[in-house]
Amino acid sequence: MNNFDDLFENNSQEQPENQEFDKEAWVAKKKQEREDIYEMSDNIALEAANNPDKFRQYLDVQSRFDRYSAVNALLVTAQKPDAQRLGDLPYWKSQKIYIKKSELKNGIAILEPGNEYQREDGSVGVSYNVKRVYDVSQAERRVVQPAANHDDRALIRALMSGAPVAIRAVETMPDYAPATLGAVYDPENKQIFVRKGMDAADIFKSLSMELAHAELDRSGGDYNRNEAALPAYCASYMLCKRHGFDVSDYNFSDAPDSLSDMEPQEVRGELSKIRNVNAEITGRMASALEKTQAPKSREAR
């Protein structure tokens, strides 16, 4: 019979000694994590500002995660642009859904607000911590999120619900309105004119863009239609994308031109402007649609 006693002779030397928690090493690790994430955010912001396809990809992500900040939507774009439903481990556990063990190391890094601190100039800042979230595609079992289907009439009603300006349907558009527009925002009288006779898709596209202009006007500063054109166009695209309207005619080939010479922080600022307009309108629509009883199936388009 073999003797295995020798396996225990040096066992005490092979066992690691108990080590005290190294706070400095932990702080250094967390600091490096944040620096890596900030660098990722800078890189993807510059890429979106110089690549029309990446710009559109960012808008697609932001349209699905309208509550995420522009920074976090950029980070998702950089790591998992096809993500559909995100949550941290406690969230998924609360849903009785578990992330695959093989995917635990593949968490999507985003930033969440931490503690407030006082800067040297006396102002108050907020520190940010790295948080890992996981997409539903990383779950152990296939999870189907039931889609909320609303007909076009309900969607247009929801789009108009709580609008910050009056909306009027007219036979003839104002003389100053470009012939290609199906709707136009009048900043002087705080109202939107909508051409009668359009189909649902054209109404939604035209009206969503002009509502975005109205939101940009009331957000403060001197409103200028030309300067507001890109944010309004992007917000309209995101709203159409979110609610299933055809977006194939939206063209972003020249969209990043105005951003290409900006620093990453400036790019994020412009993307935040787009995000905020979209979130404002999306929030109003969500509230209105929640009140809709027994939603009908979407009309074929």
PEQUI-V268518 format. One record per backbone hydrogen bond with DSSP energy under -0.5 kcal/mol. NH is the residue of the N-H (numbers start at 0). CO is the residue of the C=O. E is the energy in kcal/mol with one decimal. If there is no record, write none. Layout:
NH_CO_E, NH_CO_E
This chain:
3_1_-0.6, 6_3_-1.6, 7_4_-1.8, 8_5_-1.0, 9_5_-0.5, 10_7_-0.8, 12_9_-0.8, 13_9_-1.3, 14_10_-1.3, 22_20_-1.1, 25_21_-2.0, 26_22_-2.7, 27_23_-2.4, 28_24_-2.2, 29_25_-2.4, 30_26_-2.4, 31_27_-2.3, 32_28_-2.2, 33_29_-2.2, 34_30_-2.4, 35_31_-2.4, 36_32_-2.2, 37_33_-2.8, 38_34_-2.2, 39_35_-2.2, 40_36_-2.6, 41_37_-2.3, 42_38_-2.5, 43_39_-2.6, 44_40_-2.0, 45_41_-2.2, 46_42_-2.1, 47_43_-2.5, 48_44_-1.7, 49_45_-0.6, 49_46_-1.0, 50_46_-1.2, 54_50_-2.5, 55_51_-2.4, 56_52_-2.1, 57_53_-2.4, 58_54_-2.1, 59_55_-2.3, 60_56_-2.1, 61_57_-2.9, 62_58_-2.2, 63_59_-1.4, 64_60_-2.0, 67_64_-1.3, 72_68_-2.4, 73_69_-2.2, 74_70_-2.1, 75_71_-2.3, 76_72_-2.2, 77_73_-2.1, 78_74_-1.5, 79_75_-3.2, 80_76_-0.5, 82_79_-2.0, 86_133_-1.5, 91_87_-2.2, 92_88_-2.5, 93_89_-2.1, 94_90_-1.1, 95_92_-1.8, 96_91_-2.8, 99_137_-2.4, 102_99_-1.4, 103_99_-0.7, 103_100_-0.9, 105_102_-2.0, 106_103_-0.7, 107_132_-3.5, 108_106_-0.6, 109_130_-2.8, 111_128_-2.4, 113_126_-3.8, 116_124_-2.6, 118_116_-0.5, 118_122_-3.5, 121_118_-1.8, 124_116_-3.4, 126_114_-2.8, 128_111_-2.7, 130_109_-2.9, 132_107_-2.2, 132_130_-0.5, 133_86_-2.9, 135_84_-1.5, 137_134_-2.2, 138_135_-1.7, 139_97_-3.1, 143_141_-0.5, 144_142_-0.6, 145_143_-0.7, 148_146_-0.9, 149_147_-0.5, 154_150_-2.0, 155_151_-2.5, 156_152_-2.4, 157_153_-2.4, 158_154_-2.2, 159_155_-1.8, 160_156_-1.4, 162_159_-2.0, 165_189_-1.4, 167_191_-3.2, 169_193_-2.8, 176_173_-1.6, 180_177_-1.7, 183_192_-2.1, 185_190_-3.5, 186_184_-0.8, 189_185_-1.0, 190_185_-1.5, 191_165_-2.8, 192_183_-2.5, 193_167_-3.0, 194_181_-3.1, 195_169_-2.4, 197_194_-0.7, 202_198_-2.4, 203_199_-2.8, 204_200_-2.5, 205_201_-2.6, 206_202_-3.0, 207_203_-2.3, 208_204_-1.6, 209_205_-1.8, 210_206_-2.5, 211_207_-1.6, 212_208_-1.7, 213_209_-2.1, 214_210_-2.3, 215_211_-2.4, 216_212_-2.1, 217_213_-1.9, 218_214_-0.7, 219_216_-0.8, 222_220_-0.7, 227_223_-2.0, 228_224_-0.7, 228_225_-0.7, 231_227_-2.3, 232_228_-2.4, 233_229_-2.7, 234_230_-2.4, 235_231_-2.2, 236_232_-2.1, 237_233_-2.5, 238_234_-2.2, 239_235_-2.4, 240_236_-2.8, 241_237_-2.3, 242_238_-1.7, 243_240_-1.0, 244_239_-2.3, 249_246_-1.7, 251_249_-0.5, 255_251_-0.6, 256_253_-1.5, 257_254_-0.8, 258_255_-1.9, 259_255_-1.6, 261_258_-2.1, 265_262_-0.6, 266_262_-2.3, 267_263_-2.6, 268_264_-1.7, 269_265_-2.0, 270_266_-2.5, 271_267_-2.2, 272_268_-1.5, 273_269_-1.7, 274_270_-2.8, 275_271_-2.8, 276_272_-1.8, 277_273_-2.3, 278_274_-2.8, 279_275_-2.0, 280_276_-2.0, 281_277_-3.0, 282_278_-2.4, 283_279_-1.6, 284_280_-2.4, 285_281_-2.7, 286_282_-1.9, 287_283_-2.0, 288_284_-2.9, 289_285_-2.0, 290_286_-0.8, 290_287_-0.6, 291_288_-1.0
